Amino acid sequence: MPYDVEKPDEQWRAELSPSEYAVLRQAATEPAFTGEYTDTRTEGVYSCRACGAELFTSTTKFESHCGWPSFYDPKDTGAVELVEDRSHGMVRTEVRCARCGSHLGHVFEGEGYATPTDQRYCINSISLTLQPAEG
């Protein structure tokens, strides 16, 4: 599937730090409880660190105590792309930025969190940039 933002691998490597590249372009996962947004309560919009697309808002962020920022819904229905992930001997649903295809994390359903969607978008902090709300 073509993305609105496509760059050669060398350009991604030049624009992202090695850690950002590993998560965003190679689907790595940052260690639990180490990301800068895990416990953030700042109001604002979370964008893709690779291309700047708006992905999630602080209004859908919730405490899941899983070690990564969790959201119950993307900002817009077309903001993220969901892809079946059969790596690591399990079946999961990968969450990618719909604009550039960068790996963000995974989405889980039916875990019993008291959220409107019963979904947990478990997203790597390093794949996001928080733009605080003006106030």
C-alpha positions in Angstrom: 0.0 0.0 0.0 1.5 3.4 -0.9 1.7 6.0 1.8 1.4 9.7 1.5 4.9 10.0 3.0 7.5 7.6 1.5 11.2 8.0 1.9 14.2 5.8 1.1 15.6 3.8 4.0 18.8 5.9 4.1 16.7 9.1 4.6 14.7 7.5 7.5 18.0 6.5 9.1 19.4 10.1 8.7 16.2 11.8 10.1 15.6 9.5 13.1 17.8 8.5 16.0 18.9 4.9 16.1 16.2 4.1 18.8 13.5 5.9 16.8 14.5 4.1 13.7 14.4 0.7 15.4 10.8 1.2 16.6 9.3 3.3 13.8 10.9 1.5 10.8 11.8 -1.9 12.2 8.9 -2.6 14.5 11.0 -2.8 17.7 9.5 -2.1 21.1 10.9 0.3 23.7 11.4 -1.3 27.1 8.3 -1.1 29.4 8.1 1.9 31.8 10.9 3.8 30.1 9.1 6.0 27.5 8.7 9.7 28.1 4.9 9.6 27.7 4.0 6.5 29.8 2.7 8.6 32.7 2.2 11.9 31.0 -1.1 13.7 31.8 -0.4 16.8 29.6 -3.3 17.7 27.4 -2.6 17.8 23.7 -2.2 15.9 20.5 0.2 13.0 20.0 1.7 12.9 16.5 3.8 10.5 14.6 7.5 11.2 15.3 8.4 10.2 11.8 6.0 12.3 9.7 4.0 14.5 12.1 0.6 13.1 11.3 -1.9 13.6 14.2 -2.7 10.2 15.7 -4.1 10.3 19.2 -5.3 12.9 21.7 -4.8 13.2 25.5 -8.6 12.8 25.9 -8.4 9.2 24.9 -5.3 8.4 26.9 -5.8 6.2 30.0 -3.9 4.5 32.8 -3.4 0.9 31.8 -0.3 0.2 34.0 1.1 -1.8 31.1 4.4 0.2 30.8 3.5 2.1 27.6 1.1 5.0 26.8 -2.4 3.6 26.2 -5.2 5.1 24.2 -8.7 3.8 23.6 -9.3 5.4 20.2 -7.2 7.1 17.5 -7.8 10.8 16.8 -9.5 10.0 13.5 -10.6 6.7 12.0 -8.1 7.1 9.2 -5.2 8.1 11.4 -3.8 4.6 11.9 -3.6 1.4 9.9 -4.2 -2.0 11.6 -2.1 -4.9 10.3 -2.1 -8.6 11.4 1.2 -9.3 13.2 2.2 -13.0 13.5 5.7 -12.4 14.8 7.0 -13.8 18.1 4.7 -16.9 17.9 1.5 -15.0 18.6 -1.2 -13.2 16.6 -1.5 -9.5 17.4 -2.8 -6.4 15.6 0.0 -4.0 14.8 -0.8 -0.2 14.7 1.0 1.8 12.0 0.8 5.5 11.1 -1.6 5.6 8.1 0.4 8.5 6.6 3.9 7.0 6.5 3.6 3.3 7.6 5.7 3.7 10.7 5.2 1.2 13.5 3.5 2.6 16.6 2.6 -0.4 18.7 -0.3 -2.8 19.0 -4.0 -2.7 19.8 -5.7 -5.2 22.1 -9.4 -5.8 22.7 -11.5 -7.2 25.5 -9.1 -6.7 28.4 -11.8 -5.2 30.6 -10.6 -1.7 30.9 -13.4 0.8 31.6 -13.1 2.6 28.3 -15.8 3.4 25.7 -14.2 1.1 23.0 -12.8 -1.8 25.2 -9.6 -1.4 23.1 -6.1 -0.5 24.3 -3.8 1.0 21.7 -0.5 0.2 23.4 1.9 2.7 21.7 5.6 3.3 22.1 6.4 6.7 23.4 9.4 7.0 21.1 7.0 6.8 18.1 5.1 9.9 19.3 5.6 13.6 19.7 3.3 15.4 22.1 2.1 18.9 21.1 0.7 20.4 24.3 -2.7 22.1 24.1 -2.5 25.9 24.1 -4.1 27.3 27.2 
